[in-house]
Amino acid sequence: MAVMVHQNENIDAALKRLHREVMREKVLETLKFRQYRIKKSELQSEKRREWAKMKKRRRAAARRAK
């Protein structure tokens, strides 16, 4: 897994892309699951928290775009 930083791209933007790729491929989730047992409810709440964060960012971006 790798993210190429473009010539005129901010390093923070590249890190965000890397984070999205990690989340998409469920690398951290798999690591945690194999490292120690995670209750199903904890996993669901973590996913809900992540989706809420993304939803908040999208809505803020939509408001800024208006």
MOLIN-V683761 format. One record per residue. N is the residue number from 0. SS is DSSP state (A for helix, B for strand, O for the rest). Layout:
n->{N N}
ss->{SS SS}
This chain:
n->{0 1 2 3 4 5 6 7 8 9 10 11 12 13 14 15 16 17 18 19 20 21 22 23 24 25 26 27 28 29 30 31 32 33 34 35 36 37 38 39 40 41 42 43 44 45 46 47 48 49 50 51 52 53 54 55 56 57 58 59 60 61 62 63 64 65}
ss->{O O O O O O O O O O A A A A A A A A A A A A A A O O A A A A A A A A A O O O O A A A A A A A A A A A A A A A A A A A A A A A A A A O}
